[in-house]
Amino acid sequence: MGWKLNLWARTGVGDRAYSLVQNLFKHNLALNMFDLHGGIPFSTDGYYFQIDGNFGYTSGVHELLLQSHLGSLDLLPALPTQWEKGYIRGIRSIGGHEVEMKWECGKLISATVKAFSDGVIILRSKNFDKVRVNGKKLAAANGAFAITTCKGTAYEISCIP
């Protein structure tokens, strides 16, 4: 189930991935929240602990909210419609950048990126058109824009409706 969750999230099909999250919580968790595989739910009969379900859930939720495997920071790339409003802090990208995000009505409202290194970061989001970065207006092209970063500096991004 963890593999399926991650694959649907990676391909941007958030609602399908979310159905697997629901299935995990309804049918495959022991009372101590360990992932179980096989057998009868909430019983040890024929069930065995399977850590990849727990790790798969964690990485799958990460993939729903932030992806960075293509070299950019893709914010909310596969947000399930059920998660219409939310906030996350402390999520990390490949490369170590730390991200905080807030969304409403299924759209990114604001984000903060704390740079882990000097360089250029490309940020993407489905609703990037016009944004402010640390108060300065920027135009996004095809839902993306780039910022030049200094290690340890936080960049506050807000979407302009």
Secondary structure as UniProt FT lines:
FT   HELIX           2..10
FT   TURN            11..12
FT   HELIX           14..27
FT   TURN            31..32
FT   STRAND          35..37
FT   TURN            41..42
FT   TURN            45..46
FT   STRAND          48..49
FT   HELIX           51..65
FT   STRAND          66..67
FT   TURN            69..70
FT   STRAND          73..75
FT   TURN            77..78
FT   TURN            81..82
FT   STRAND          86..92
FT   TURN            94..95
FT   STRAND          98..104
FT   TURN            105..106
FT   STRAND          107..114
FT   STRAND          119..124
FT   TURN            126..127
FT   STRAND          130..133
FT   TURN            134..135
FT   STRAND          136..139
FT   TURN            142..143
FT   STRAND          144..149
FT   TURN            151..152
FT   STRAND          154..160
//
